[in-house]
Amino acid sequence: MKCAIDEAKRSGIDIPVGCVVVCDGKIVARTHNMREKNNDITAHAEILAIREAAKIKNNWRLADCSLYVTLEPCPMCTWSILNSRIREVYFGSYDLKYGAMGSKINLLELSDFKAKVFGGIMEDECNKLLKDYFLRLRK
């Protein structure tokens, strides 16, 4: 999660969300939100990391991988995670507005594939990133 937090800090003008994909104990992808930077609504950290990992592994099935992200995935990202067959998801902050792994809705209930999900990992640090970002925006 520490690597995902470091990635989130690189988000610049975007909401600070960082993501790391780990396969066989090694980081194969690491990225952060780039919606604003790329003018791309799908450029969430999770989507970008899944794309990068799939490219590196030359396979869209990432069943031997785990994903670490600083914010609970939204519905778009959750469905991508489930479809890529990522086996474990670790997230920091709970997203009570858009979280799709249990906070707002639980898309795991609709999927035949059941990833293991662990929330609240380094939650205070992840919450601080978001809080500081939105305080800066309001000034």
C-alpha positions in Angstrom: 0.0 0.0 0.0 2.9 2.3 0.7 3.8 2.2 -3.1 0.2 3.0 -4.0 0.3 6.0 -1.6 3.6 7.1 -3.3 1.9 6.9 -6.7 -1.2 8.8 -5.4 1.2 11.7 -4.5 2.1 11.9 -8.2 -1.5 12.6 -9.3 -0.9 16.3 -9.8 -4.2 18.0 -10.8 -6.1 14.7 -10.5 -7.7 13.3 -7.3 -4.8 11.5 -5.5 -5.5 7.9 -6.1 -2.6 5.5 -6.6 -2.6 1.9 -7.6 -0.1 -1.0 -7.8 -0.6 -4.5 -9.3 1.6 -7.2 -7.8 2.1 -10.6 -9.5 4.1 -13.4 -8.0 5.4 -11.0 -5.3 6.7 -8.4 -7.8 5.2 -5.0 -8.8 4.3 -5.2 -12.4 2.3 -2.0 -12.7 2.0 1.2 -10.8 0.1 4.3 -11.7 -2.2 7.1 -10.5 -5.3 8.9 -11.6 -4.9 10.8 -14.9 -8.5 11.7 -15.8 -7.8 15.5 -15.9 -4.4 15.2 -17.3 -5.5 12.9 -20.2 -9.1 14.2 -20.6 -10.1 10.6 -20.3 -12.9 9.6 -17.9 -11.6 6.0 -17.9 -8.1 7.0 -16.7 -8.7 5.9 -13.2 -5.6 4.5 -11.4 -7.0 1.0 -11.3 -7.9 0.9 -15.0 -4.5 2.2 -16.0 -2.7 -0.3 -13.8 -4.8 -3.2 -15.1 -4.0 -2.2 -18.7 -0.3 -1.9 -17.9 -0.2 -5.3 -16.0 -2.1 -7.1 -18.9 0.3 -5.6 -21.4 3.4 -6.7 -19.4 2.0 -10.2 -18.8 0.6 -10.4 -22.3 -2.6 -11.7 -20.9 -5.8 -10.0 -19.8 -6.3 -12.6 -17.1 -4.5 -11.5 -14.0 -5.5 -14.4 -11.7 -2.0 -14.5 -10.1 -2.1 -10.8 -9.2 -3.2 -8.6 -6.3 -4.2 -5.0 -6.6 -3.5 -2.3 -4.0 -5.3 1.1 -4.4 -5.6 4.0 -2.0 -9.4 4.5 -2.5 -12.1 1.9 -2.8 -12.8 1.2 -6.4 -15.8 2.7 -8.2 -18.2 0.5 -10.2 -16.2 0.9 -13.5 -13.0 -0.1 -11.8 -14.5 -2.9 -9.7 -16.1 -4.5 -12.8 -12.7 -4.3 -14.6 -11.0 -5.8 -11.6 -13.5 -8.7 -11.4 -13.3 -9.3 -15.2 -9.5 -9.4 -15.1 -9.7 -12.1 -12.5 -7.5 -10.3 -10.0 -7.6 -12.5 -6.9 -7.1 -10.0 -4.1 -7.9 -6.3 -3.7 -6.5 -4.1 -0.9 -7.8 -0.6 -0.6 -7.1 2.3 1.8 -10.0 4.8 2.1 -13.6 3.7 2.0 -15.6 5.6 -0.6 -19.1 6.1 0.8 -20.3 7.9 -2.3 -19.1 5.6 -5.1 -17.4 2.6 -3.5 -18.4 -0.6 -5.3 -16.7 -3.1 -3.0 -19.1 -2.8 -0.1 -19.4 0.8 0.9 -22.1 2.2 -1.4 -22.8 -0.9 -3.4 -21.2 -4.4 -3.7 -20.6 -5.5 -7.2 -19.0 -8.7 -5.9 -22.5 -10.0 -5.3 -23.3 -9.8 -9.0 -20.2 -11.5 -10.2 -19.5 -15.2 -10.5 -15.8 -14.4 -9.8 -15.2 -13.5 -6.2 -12.0 -11.6 -5.4 -10.9 -11.4 -1.8 -11.3 -7.7 -0.6 -9.5 -6.1 2.3 -10.4 -2.4 3.1 -9.0 0.1 5.4 -5.4 -0.7 4.7 -3.3 2.4 5.9 -6.6 4.2 5.9 -5.5 7.3 7.8 -2.7 8.0 5.3 -5.0 7.5 2.4 -7.7 9.6 3.9 -5.2 12.4 4.5 -4.2 12.5 0.8 -7.8 13.0 -0.2 -8.6 15.5 2.6 -5.5 17.6 1.8 -6.3 17.6 -1.9 -9.9 18.8 -1.4 -8.8 21.5 1.1 -6.4 22.8 -1.6 -9.1 22.9 -4.2 -11.4 24.9 -1.9 -8.8 27.6 -1.3 
